[in-house]
């Protein structure tokens, strides 16, 4: 599908572009979701689909497993490990119950998804998957927010903490996607989990998209599948870019509107992160060279 691209050159132009009352996202006929990338060249690809992530974490005998049900086994193993370490420290597991534990075993999961993994993950697995995703486990969920400022924070914060002098001529991006929240059998599926799943989710006005990438036993899994490649003409995907040199200024403006690591990550770690990111934002242009 064709993606609408808006290349902004000033902070004020970008600020107007992401505004829900601006000219780009103000159509009441659509509900937009937003996602920020510190590099405008990055695709909208879930972590568990990325070839570099698979090569990094799919180790040992698992490397020989290459079809779609095998990918489910890989993703299941990461989630099972997450549950194990949560149990080790008495941390609650979202969606947990005796019946869930009875189902979420390798024999039961592969009996359900071992021939065709088009039903993976089942609804009962989504709260666990969402929580694990928010704590760094690669999954096939793609994080989005209902708030464009939150997406802008992630783009700007990523830039000021990761960008180097070689990125000076680059851009970061905020995507806006007019999502069909009622689609169940299509290129993607809207996923909303209870706010109690993770404190980060309500703080970030968070939600997820489950990007379709499934098949039958013997059909080789395709890595690096992205949302852009799955969409059809009816969907509306928009991309707003801004030069990376303005990331610090954007972050400081977001602070004035109450959006910072302190609001994005509730707790002491978020408060500390907000202090450090503010200092990085002030010196970002100078550090970029």
Helices and strands as residue ranges (DSSP letters): E 4-7, H 11-18, E 32-37, G 47-49, H 51-57, G 60-64, H 68-88, H 98-103, H 106-113, H 123-134, E 141-145, H 148-162, G 165-167, E 171-178, E 188-191, G 195-197, H 199-203, E 206-211, H 227-230, E 236-243, G 244-246, H 247-256, H 261-264, H 268-282, H 284-288
